[in-house]
Amino acid sequence: MTQYVFDNADTRAETRFAALAAFDAASHAVLAAAGVAPGWACWEVGGGDGGIGRWLADQVGAGGSVLVTDIDPHWIPAADRPGLTVRRHDVVTDELPDTTFDLIHARLVLIHLPDRHAVLDRLTAALNPGGRLVLEEFDLRHPPTPRTADPHHVATFDAVHTPLLRALESRGVDATWAGSLPDTFVARGFLDVRVNTTTSLWRGGSEEIQLHRVNAEQLAGPLAAAGVSPRALADFSALLEDPTFTVWSYPMVSVTGTRA
Ligand SMILES: C[S@@+](CC[C@H](N)C(=O)[O-])C[C@H]1O[C@@H](n2cnc3c(N)ncnc32)[C@H](O)[C@@H]1O
């Protein structure tokens, strides 16, 4: 099985999915602009808790179909809509589904996969001519900036977040992937390439800011190896609960293209 740094077997995955749901409205808008409509066949890759897959199923209706796959789909409730199918599937190594799709969507999946260019080939091959590919990824070249005048807040955040980014990169996450996607789509011959970016302000104590806490907790080993002390981690967690602390989210870059 492909290595994924934030294993869904960890119960903190639930907190991660709840935090990422802060981007759902933006994802829905991008998918609607991509044209998703009744009767379409869709593949939601690395579906997480299945929230986007369920939304897609509502858009395509009983006459369409949505396949939601994940290497660990246990957070996805049993398919509860007509045409919705949930399956365990490794997009790097497993055989492609035996049908092709009008729309393929993956949010925060390929950025984790060292074989992301080969995966992009596979996803392209799984699209019908005229089918839409929508990839959404965090642009890690623009790390979150604390929006605070308190230099202690900035130091406390960066003391964990900077080594966290380094730990992710050393585990195969590509910080430049999101920024390169528009050119990558064009170079691969996708038509009508569109790019949207969504950034919001996260406040201490909010559901979405918990993403930073669970990411740091799941990387506690590599952070300790990089010299991050338990005290620094505790201060970081406390800061994330402080309602006077705000930090910009990672920019979510959404790229849509049409297969020629
Ligand atoms: C950061 S989460 C994002 C979940 C969801 N797409 C979202 O945005 O809320 C990444 C998801 O991709 C899945 N994943 C990681 N590697 C995968 C692979 N090789 N094949 C399929 N899914 C994978 C993980 O299990 C996890 O559910």
The ligand as a Gaussian input file, in Angstrom:
#p B3LYP/6-31G(d) Opt

LIG

0 1
 C       -5.676000      15.044000       3.379000
 S       -6.876000      13.815000       3.167000
 C       -8.076000      14.655000       2.160000
 C       -9.420000      14.005000       2.213000
 C      -10.490000      14.652000       1.320000
 N      -10.102000      14.601000      -0.069000
 C      -10.737000      16.078000       1.735000
 O      -10.248000      16.996000       1.085000
 O      -11.428000      16.276000       2.749000
 C       -6.123000      12.726000       1.973000
 C       -6.973000      11.477000       1.695000
 O       -6.357000      10.774000       0.612000
 C       -6.324000       9.413000       0.921000
 N       -5.209000       8.792000       0.207000
 C       -3.883000       8.922000       0.480000
 N       -3.154000       8.196000      -0.377000
 C       -4.038000       7.592000      -1.218000
 C       -3.899000       6.692000      -2.309000
 N       -2.679000       6.263000      -2.699000
 N       -5.013000       6.265000      -2.957000
 C       -6.244000       6.694000      -2.543000
 N       -6.442000       7.528000      -1.516000
 C       -5.352000       7.979000      -0.857000
 C       -6.150000       9.369000       2.441000
 O       -6.497000       8.115000       2.991000
 C       -7.042000      10.521000       2.881000
 O       -8.367000      10.100000       3.110000

